[in-house]
Amino acid sequence: MRLVLLMAAALCAAPLVALATPCQRGVVFDDVDGDGRRGASEPGIPDVAVSDGTRIVRSGASGGYTLAAAPGSTVFVIKPAGWRVAAGDDGLPAFWRNLPTEAASPLKYGGITASSTACRDFALKRDPRPPGTLRALVFGDPQPRTATEVGYYERSIVQGVMRRYAAPLAEGAQSQYVPTNAGDLGLTLGDVVHDDLSLYPQINRATARLGLPWLHVAGNHDLDFDATRDEDSLLSFRNTYGPDTFAWEEHEASFIALDNVVYQPGRKPDYVGGLREDQFAFLAAYLPTLPRERRLVLAAHIPFFEPTPGRASFRAGDRERLFALLAEFPNVLLLTAHGHVQRHFLHDAASGWRGATPLHEYNLGAACGAYWSGVKDASGVPVGTMADGTPRGWAELSVQRDGQYSLAWRVATEPVDEAIGLHAPRVLRRGAYPAFGVYANVYMALPDAVVEFRIDTGDWQPMQRVARADPRLLAENARDDAAAQLRGYDRSPEAVPSTHLWRGTLPTDLAAGEHRIEVRTRDRWRGTLSASATYRLVEATQ
């Protein structure tokens, strides 16, 4: 054992007092030939940040760095703008490595099994993408429970992205589609799987088909639930995905991924939203290095706002500390998931935000929808409509170099370009009391959205925002209730009040016959969105 320690000390040129510390000297270098190994002619890259999730050091003039990280840490390079990170054998960006952890109770899913005390060089390669527009795909809660559901994810989400951005291959090719121009970056906002962490390799193989550098945030269903403390609850996650808190830089935006799930074994609830002291130390070290004008995107799993007023799901003190660190940044965007519903939230003083303008949090819907539930569509995948009526899908984020950004929700079910879901009765009695409505579920509606409708070529009239359940999902609930047999593996979720539902009253004093309903709204990023339906007025005497 002493011989091994002496050899390690010699390799790292470390003093004898550091014999038990994993070697933390290395070089950040320009991987010109792309083989991941530093060749004699491949230069070091100066001024690149390397971190253990708490402290940050920068590479010197020749690319060398020294960081004496503690056992159990994950050491990573903060990818600078203009550079790329090579993919590892799993297709994910190889920008990190784990150090051996302190002795802990054996975990069901193994914890950290791949670790090394060897000195680590980080390979970067120049990115040919010019500054301008960054396009990112964002997935919330893929959350498969079984290999079958991993298949649902691949067929509906992964292949849905490929169909949207790919050209068909020639007849006879092995795959029908190949990814082309799907984006520049991918991000999954936690609950990569649903408790069964052995599914990580399967879902990673599916995601890797998209050919993008893909980053992962931890969710509450990514925990080692047999861990006895929060510090050990993401060891198996980190074994696959690396650091649970890290940064990643592009020309147009700086991304910070945060594990904001605090595990509380033996308590109810067994987790709460919050942040750790080491994360605050990382933020305090990193944020002052960022240009204020660049868009800053914070990605986490649990919403920073309280979805249910009066029920605390995120530690208020942690939110206040985070917001205080962010207050001087004019271009911040928060991305979260977790709830399997979709909404936008604008933070202000009521939630502890003291910035000059409201802080936008986009709490996006789930890739799995409502946990892969509901009847199956034509492709054999459960339709998965979420409890607020939002169809399952993914988000697209585009960021410009001046900090401007745009968002879109892409529906993975038919019709694939649907932005507004309509519900209206098919027939009404002509002359009946006008008590029946058309409902418009505007999936990406902001709090200040204006939605209008008209009948035939009549005048546009405002619709009223209502805190009600989507009638389309209520009808599906009724069909599930009436069925003598299960209509799918799991029935659709019970409909809950939606935060993006509007109602307009249908007139009954028009001529008998069919009438066209048109609905429109002005989306901040996509312009005018519209949808249409029809209803009939019929004469009835008794």
Phi and psi in degrees as a GROMACS rama.xvg file:
@    title "Ramachandran Plot"
@    xaxis  label "Phi"
@    yaxis  label "Psi"
@TYPE xy
-63.38  -37.2608  ARG-2
-62.8707  -42.0303  LEU-3
-61.2143  -42.909  VAL-4
-65.1236  -39.6847  LEU-5
-65.672  -38.437  LEU-6
-63.3498  -42.1591  MET-7
-63.1218  -39.4838  ALA-8
-64.8385  -39.2838  ALA-9
-65.4821  -41.0874  ALA-10
-62.3728  -39.0953  LEU-11
-91.6939  -7.66029  CYS-12
54.69  38.3535  ALA-13
-96.0932  153.508  ALA-14
-67.6065  161.268  PRO-15
-60.3302  -29.2584  LEU-16
-67.4625  -16.0287  VAL-17
-102.818  19.1306  ALA-18
-57.6899  -36.4187  LEU-19
-85.6781  -3.41319  ALA-20
-88.9538  130.545  THR-21
-56.1669  143.354  PRO-22
-62.9477  126.464  CYS-23
-125.616  35.7769  GLN-24
-107.289  140.969  ARG-25
-167.1  -172.884  GLY-26
-132.268  135.531  VAL-27
-93.9885  120.418  VAL-28
-133.264  161.345  PHE-29
-84.1467  106.485  ASP-30
-81.5545  74.0946  ASP-31
-58.3547  -42.9651  VAL-32
-88.9749  -3.97104  ASP-33
72.9985  17.7692  GLY-34
-92.9207  -1.47272  ASP-35
82.0747  -4.33496  GLY-36
-116.771  142.765  ARG-37
-79.7838  117.306  ARG-38
-88.6691  166.124  GLY-39
-60.2394  -29.4083  ALA-40
-98.1717  5.07164  SER-41
-94.1641  115.78  GLU-42
-77.3347  155.656  PRO-43
-74.456  158.432  GLY-44
-112.576  120.176  ILE-45
-80.5544  159.383  PRO-46
61.6514  37.1811  ASP-47
-103.029  134.647  VAL-48
-79.6768  135.483  ALA-49
-127.279  139.054  VAL-50
-142.325  158.213  SER-51
-108.485  15.0842  ASP-52
90.7853  -6.36263  GLY-53
-126.026  -57.4619  THR-54
-100.567  159.08  ARG-55
-131.691  129.956  ILE-56
-120.747  165.787  VAL-57
-123.879  144.866  ARG-58
-67.8021  147.876  SER-59
-83.1048  -167.021  GLY-60
-59.5152  -31.0432  ALA-61
-99.609  9.48003  SER-62
89.6254  -3.07389  GLY-63
-78.0702  149.226  GLY-64
-139.871  157.817  TYR-65
-135.11  126.834  THR-66
-147.726  105.553  LEU-67
-84.2455  80.7982  ALA-68
-78.2303  155.67  ALA-69
-78.0053  154.501  ALA-70
-54.2812  141.47  PRO-71
87.9228  -3.55291  GLY-72
-78.0249  161.948  SER-73
-113.38  120.874  THR-74
-98.8896  135.583  VAL-75
-146.18  156.316  PHE-76
-94.8931  137.825  VAL-77
-85.71  104.351  ILE-78
-58.6973  121.604  LYS-79
-82.0216  158.422  PRO-80
-59.6355  141.829  ALA-81
89.7144  1.66071  GLY-82
-128.61  158.423  TRP-83
-121.759  156.931  ARG-84
-111.439  133.497  VAL-85
-66.8127  152.3  ALA-86
-83.193  144.643  ALA-87
-82.3588  -171.993  GLY-88
-62.2059  -24.3652  ASP-89
-88.992  1.287  ASP-90
85.8273  -3.38019  GLY-91
-94.0597  156.447  LEU-92
-61.2364  128.967  PRO-93
-94.7971  74.104  ALA-94
-113.755  15.6673  PHE-95
-151.347  167.481  TRP-96
-153.396  149.566  ARG-97
-93.4799  144.893  ASN-98
-99.2406  152.626  LEU-99
-55.0352  136.003  PRO-100
-88.0683  160.442  THR-101
-64.6567  158.237  GLU-102
-56.5145  131.926  ALA-103
-141.572  163.818  ALA-104
-61.3929  142.136  SER-105
-57.9916  138.249  PRO-106
-106.972  148.529  LEU-107
-55.5242  -40.0622  LYS-108
-102.272  16.4875  TYR-109
96.9232  -24.9424  GLY-110
64.5957  -147.11  GLY-111
-86.2373  110.613  ILE-112
-108.898  -22.953  THR-113
-108.375  100.783  ALA-114
-144.023  165.616  SER-115
-153.67  145.48  SER-116
-98.4346  2.40157  THR-117
-70.8057  151.723  ALA-118
-62.6392  144.909  CYS-119
-122.09  125.406  ARG-120
-96.9523  143.016  ASP-121
-108.793  123.502  PHE-122
-94.1029  127.687  ALA-123
-123.667  151.777  LEU-124
-130.693  141.576  LYS-125
-61.2997  137.433  ARG-126
-92.5653  120.488  ASP-127
-74.1665  -10.0028  PRO-128
-67.9032  123.971  ARG-129
-76.0309  155.893  PRO-130
-61.1727  149.058  PRO-131
162.217  -83.6584  GLY-132
-128.623  125.93  THR-133
-98.5793  129.391  LEU-134
-116.416  121.633  ARG-135
-124.163  142.747  ALA-136
-99.3378  136.59  LEU-137
-127.379  124.438  VAL-138
-109.964  133.166  PHE-139
-107.353  131.783  GLY-140
46.8519  69.4679  ASP-141
-61.4464  -45.7233  PRO-142
50.6896  48.3902  GLN-143
-73.5444  142.808  PRO-144
-97.1245  -20.436  ARG-145
-142.425  169.993  THR-146
-62.3997  -32.6347  ALA-147
-60.6089  -42.2796  THR-148
-73.2632  -28.6571  GLU-149
-59.5703  -39.1951  VAL-150
-62.5815  -39.1106  GLY-151
-60.0359  -44.9169  TYR-152
-59.4276  -44.4818  TYR-153
-67.1674  -43.0147  GLU-154
-73.8755  -33.4772  ARG-155
-98.7296  -42.0638  SER-156
-91.3175  -58.1016  ILE-157
-61.8835  -51.7465  VAL-158
-69.7475  -25.9619  GLN-159
-64.032  -43.0193  GLY-160
-62.7401  -43.6542  VAL-161
-64.0093  -39.9024  MET-162
-65.264  -36.6675  ARG-163
-69.8868  -33.0241  ARG-164
-117.265  10.0547  TYR-165
-122.597  153.637  ALA-166
-97.2318  142.124  ALA-167
-60.0994  145.902  PRO-168
-80.9073  170.813  LEU-169
-64.2291  154.175  ALA-170
-58.1991  134.861  GLU-171
94.2488  -6.63025  GLY-172
-68.4864  154.927  ALA-173
-67.0204  -35.1009  GLN-174
-117.876  144.562  SER-175
-72.4626  -30.3547  GLN-176
-136.201  154.714  TYR-177
-128.989  144.734  VAL-178
-69.431  132.628  PRO-179
-139.756  123.31  THR-180
59.4138  34.8304  ASN-181
-72.4778  -22.4909  ALA-182
154.077  -169.654  GLY-183
-112.874  -17.5113  ASP-184
-157.265  148.562  LEU-185
-126.301  151.511  GLY-186
-148.515  127.412  LEU-187
-109.603  126.226  THR-188
-93.9641  46.4116  LEU-189
90.8748  170.96  GLY-190
49.141  52.8191  ASP-191
-57.5182  -40.3586  VAL-192
-133.105  177.217  VAL-193
-109.942  83.3211  HIS-194
75.0552  -33.2503  ASP-195
-87.6429  92.5653  ASP-196
-73.6979  -9.64291  LEU-197
-69.1605  -10.5414  SER-198
-83.7043  -5.32777  LEU-199
-53.2436  -49.6456  TYR-200
-59.6563  -36.9239  PRO-201
-67.8226  -45.8009  GLN-202
-71.2885  -30.8902  ILE-203
-66.3046  -38.5633  ASN-204
-61.7351  -38.0295  ARG-205
-67.1257  -48.4687  ALA-206
-63.1065  -37.3181  THR-207
-62.4668  -19.2528  ALA-208
-62.819  -21.3198  ARG-209
-75.7605  -16.049  LEU-210
71.4551  19.3603  GLY-211
-107.77  151.096  LEU-212
-64.0261  119.244  PRO-213
-117.348  125.484  TRP-214
-106.344  151.125  LEU-215
-130.074  134.034  HIS-216
-102.245  148.048  VAL-217
-84.2306  144.259  ALA-218
-121.171  175.641  GLY-219
-68.4682  -18.9621  ASN-220
-94.2609  9.19542  HIS-221
-104.294  11.7848  ASP-222
-83.7807  152.178  LEU-223
-82.1593  97.2861  ASP-224
-72.6776  -10.0687  PHE-225
-92.5214  3.0821  ASP-226
-69.5797  149.456  ALA-227
-99.2574  -0.958745  THR-228
-153.83  157.392  ARG-229
-58.7928  -37.1644  ASP-230
-59.2384  -26.849  GLU-231
-102.532  2.61063  ASP-232
-78.6622  -8.46586  SER-233
-122.502  22.4823  LEU-234
-63.4245  -42.6741  LEU-235
-69.7366  -36.9485  SER-236
-60.1651  -48.017  PHE-237
-66.7426  -28.4929  ARG-238
-61.1467  -29.8309  ASN-239
-99.3982  -42.9034  THR-240
-108.782  -7.09944  TYR-241
86.1405  -145.432  GLY-242
-63.1039  144.659  PRO-243
-87.5607  -12.2138  ASP-244
-137.217  125.4  THR-245
-161.993  174.451  PHE-246
-129.061  157.089  ALA-247
-151.377  127.628  TRP-248
-115.949  136.922  GLU-249
-124.283  168.857  GLU-250
-56.4968  -37.9889  HIS-251
-94.1033  -20.1549  GLU-252
-157.389  151.048  ALA-253
-107.995  129.122  SER-254
-106.46  136.08  PHE-255
-123.219  120.834  ILE-256
-97.582  130.695  ALA-257
-125.805  126.678  LEU-258
-75.4568  111.087  ASP-259
-115.897  30.0149  ASN-260
-108.149  112.83  VAL-261
-98.537  113.76  VAL-262
-78.7694  135.1  TYR-263
-126.99  71.8595  GLN-264
-58.9212  136.187  PRO-265
85.2149  1.45008  GLY-266
-118.02  164.487  ARG-267
-122.79  119.954  LYS-268
-71.2957  161.821  PRO-269
-86.4818  4.33254  ASP-270
-151.742  160.598  TYR-271
-147.733  154.572  VAL-272
-74.2478  135.457  GLY-273
175.206  -178.519  GLY-274
-131.48  157.862  LEU-275
-98.2088  164.889  ARG-276
-63.8886  -37.338  GLU-277
-65.7668  -31.1605  ASP-278
-69.1573  -40.3818  GLN-279
-64.2163  -35.989  PHE-280
-64.0601  -41.5058  ALA-281
-62.4341  -46.6953  PHE-282
-62.4463  -41.0632  LEU-283
-65.0177  -31.244  ALA-284
-81.3882  -33.3502  ALA-285
-88.8619  -44.2157  TYR-286
-57.2981  -40.4507  LEU-287
-63.9687  -14.2934  PRO-288
-85.8059  -6.59092  THR-289
-93.2255  142.596  LEU-290
-68.1784  134.797  PRO-291
-65.0347  -30.8206  ARG-292
-78.2092  -18.9358  GLU-293
-73.0412  142.728  ARG-294
-63.2383  130.962  ARG-295
-110.739  118.567  LEU-296
-112.713  120.13  VAL-297
-102.606  123.988  LEU-298
-113.562  127.474  ALA-299
-148.603  178.59  ALA-300
-97.785  -57.6136  HIS-301
-80.5873  135.467  ILE-302
-57.9297  146.861  PRO-303
-82.5991  -21.1682  PHE-304
-87.7164  172.402  PHE-305
-100.423  105.684  GLU-306
-58.9282  -34.3645  PRO-307
-114.254  107.736  THR-308
-54.3908  135.217  PRO-309
87.5592  -6.79365  GLY-310
-118.833  102.785  ARG-311
-71.3279  121.48  ALA-312
-115.973  -7.37815  SER-313
-136.409  134.342  PHE-314
-63.8571  119.242  ARG-315
-60.6051  -39.4802  ALA-316
-63.1304  -38.3252  GLY-317
-67.5986  -40.284  ASP-318
-62.525  -42.3956  ARG-319
-64.0801  -40.9598  GLU-320
-65.4181  -42.4739  ARG-321
-63.0071  -47.5922  LEU-322
-63.9064  -32.6764  PHE-323
-65.0643  -37.8082  ALA-324
-68.7433  -29.3618  LEU-325
-92.3245  -10.8016  LEU-326
-60.3779  -28.8532  ALA-327
-84.4964  -3.36675  GLU-328
-94.2758  121.058  PHE-329
-80.7372  -15.0623  PRO-330
-124.6  73.582  ASN-331
-113.393  139.978  VAL-332
-131.923  130.676  LEU-333
-101.936  133.054  LEU-334
-119.497  124.104  LEU-335
-138.405  174.63  THR-336
-142.723  -128.129  ALA-337
84.3711  -41.3541  HIS-338
-88.1493  -10.9118  GLY-339
56.8192  32.5144  HIS-340
-141.089  176.032  VAL-341
-133.084  137.36  GLN-342
-164.799  163.272  ARG-343
-109.841  140.65  HIS-344
-131.435  131.495  PHE-345
-106.807  108.607  LEU-346
-74.795  141.503  HIS-347
-142.13  -160.427  ASP-348
-60.1491  -29.1618  ALA-349
-62.5056  -30.1129  ALA-350
-105.982  11.5124  SER-351
96.7413  7.14586  GLY-352
-87.8111  127.998  TRP-353
-115.599  14.3786  ARG-354
-69.7976  170.422  GLY-355
-68.968  -29.9999  ALA-356
-130.131  160.229  THR-357
-56.4153  147.02  PRO-358
-96.0182  119.926  LEU-359
-84.9346  124.554  HIS-360
-116.071  121.49  GLU-361
-100.294  110.648  TYR-362
-98.5543  93.6315  ASN-363
-84.0458  158.553  LEU-364
-70.5695  -179.691  GLY-365
-98.3725  142.651  ALA-366
-62.9077  -32.9985  ALA-367
-85.7323  -1.54083  CYS-368
65.4907  -126.205  GLY-369
-95.2111  64.6955  ALA-370
60.9285  40.6312  TYR-371
55.6394  46.0162  TRP-372
-108.463  173.233  SER-373
94.5015  176.812  GLY-374
-67.6567  158.524  VAL-375
-87.1816  145.472  LYS-376
-83.9248  -172.158  ASP-377
-62.3664  -24.0825  ALA-378
-90.0673  0.253356  SER-379
86.9491  13.1724  GLY-380
-104.75  132.332  VAL-381
-55.4385  138.345  PRO-382
-65.463  -34.0833  VAL-383
66.8649  26.9076  GLY-384
-56.4094  135.045  THR-385
-76.9563  164.559  MET-386
-64.1687  -20.7834  ALA-387
-94.9823  8.7352  ASP-388
90.332  0.574181  GLY-389
-78.0382  130.48  THR-390
-71.4169  150.705  PRO-391
-64.9916  155.456  ARG-392
171.405  -149.551  GLY-393
-145.966  166.867  TRP-394
-107.748  151.938  ALA-395
-117.964  131.508  GLU-396
-119.641  127.032  LEU-397
-118.915  134.282  SER-398
-127.362  131.299  VAL-399
-93.0593  163.46  GLN-400
-67.3285  -22.4959  ARG-401
-85.425  6.53113  ASP-402
95.657  -12.1298  GLY-403
-68.0695  148.634  GLN-404
-142.489  162.921  TYR-405
-140.37  153.532  SER-406
-131.513  149.152  LEU-407
-148.581  146.97  ALA-408
-105.04  123.352  TRP-409
-104.389  119.494  ARG-410
-78.4318  131.415  VAL-411
-89.3942  -6.05196  ALA-412
-106.69  170.203  THR-413
-81.27  141.45  GLU-414
-77.0173  138.028  PRO-415
-68.7471  -22.0081  VAL-416
-100.259  14.0352  ASP-417
-64.6178  127.685  GLU-418
-115.438  -18.4755  ALA-419
-133.615  124.983  ILE-420
-96.8002  124.052  GLY-421
-105.215  146.426  LEU-422
-137.38  128.524  HIS-423
-150.401  150.686  ALA-424
-64.2265  148.888  PRO-425
-79.4701  -29.803  ARG-426
-148.79  141.903  VAL-427
-135.484  156.491  LEU-428
-77.5148  130.006  ARG-429
-63.3068  129.464  ARG-430
89.7682  -3.23769  GLY-431
-65.5655  156.968  ALA-432
-59.0596  130.778  TYR-433
-74.983  84.6174  PRO-434
-122.932  8.39683  ALA-435
-116.122  143.046  PHE-436
-122.667  163.763  GLY-437
-102.219  136.598  VAL-438
-115.701  135.524  TYR-439
-121.827  117.174  ALA-440
-96.9718  105.82  ASN-441
-96.5705  100.78  VAL-442
-60.5229  -32.7069  TYR-443
-109.827  24.6427  MET-444
-66.3159  131.744  ALA-445
-82.8291  165.175  LEU-446
-58.0529  -27.0094  PRO-447
-98.8397  17.1472  ASP-448
-63.0742  144.34  ALA-449
-116.4  125.71  VAL-450
-121.576  134.312  VAL-451
-128.161  159.179  GLU-452
-141.855  160.409  PHE-453
-147.312  158.722  ARG-454
-109.735  127.646  ILE-455
54.7746  -123.284  ASP-456
-108.173  25.1747  THR-457
-74.2111  -175.972  GLY-458
-71.2605  148.664  ASP-459
-73.614  136.616  TRP-460
-126.926  145.853  GLN-461
-70.4789  142.665  PRO-462
-96.9018  156.043  MET-463
-101.989  130.679  GLN-464
-69.6308  132.926  ARG-465
-131.628  140.511  VAL-466
-91.6836  74.8349  ALA-467
-131.351  167.872  ARG-468
-77.0451  147.547  ALA-469
-65.1715  121.743  ASP-470
-60.3011  -27.3047  PRO-471
-64.5746  -41.4695  ARG-472
-74.0102  -34.0708  LEU-473
-59.4062  -39.8604  LEU-474
-65.2597  -37.959  ALA-475
-66.9442  -38.2762  GLU-476
-59.9109  -40.9837  ASN-477
-65.4894  -38.8467  ALA-478
-65.7921  -38.7206  ARG-479
-63.3103  -41.9358  ASP-480
-62.862  -38.8049  ASP-481
-79.5655  -17.6388  ALA-482
-73.2911  138.709  ALA-483
-78.5788  -19.3677  ALA-484
-128.269  158.689  GLN-485
-60.3555  133.247  LEU-486
-87.7048  -11.9972  ARG-487
-156.98  178.653  GLY-488
-58.6232  -46.3531  TYR-489
-127.1  141.396  ASP-490
-71.731  163.735  ARG-491
-62.7131  155.431  SER-492
-68.4326  155.474  PRO-493
-68.0082  128.797  GLU-494
-64.0082  138.504  ALA-495
-121.319  161.711  VAL-496
-56.0103  132.204  PRO-497
-92.5641  146.946  SER-498
-89.8114  1.52355  THR-499
-138.8  51.2196  HIS-500
-121.221  135.188  LEU-501
-124.643  152.211  TRP-502
-130.318  139.455  ARG-503
-131.899  143.47  GLY-504
-85.1499  130.79  THR-505
-82.5514  132.312  LEU-506
-74.3149  147.294  PRO-507
-118.488  6.72445  THR-508
-101.429  18.4201  ASP-509
-89.5965  177.614  LEU-510
-65.5921  151.743  ALA-511
-61.8288  146.943  ALA-512
123.929  -169.962  GLY-513
-86.6753  141.026  GLU-514
-131.218  143.303  HIS-515
-93.7278  133.665  ARG-516
-106.406  125.6  ILE-517
-118.721  138.018  GLU-518
-126.523  140.476  VAL-519
-142.331  155.066  ARG-520
-150.901  157.215  THR-521
-100.818  108.421  ARG-522
-82.1019  137.257  ASP-523
-58.1638  -31.4424  ARG-524
-110.621  -30.9795  TRP-525
-105.58  -0.417655  ARG-526
82.1999  -151.139  GLY-527
-73.4297  126.764  THR-528
-111.986  144.349  LEU-529
-144.68  163.112  SER-530
-154.513  159.519  ALA-531
-144.503  157.789  SER-532
-154.561  178.321  ALA-533
-134.407  157.206  THR-534
-143.249  160.626  TYR-535
-116.235  143.433  ARG-536
-107.69  128.807  LEU-537
-124.798  151.45  VAL-538
-80.2948  139.469  GLU-539
-146.4  134.962  ALA-540
-103.137  -20.7466  THR-541
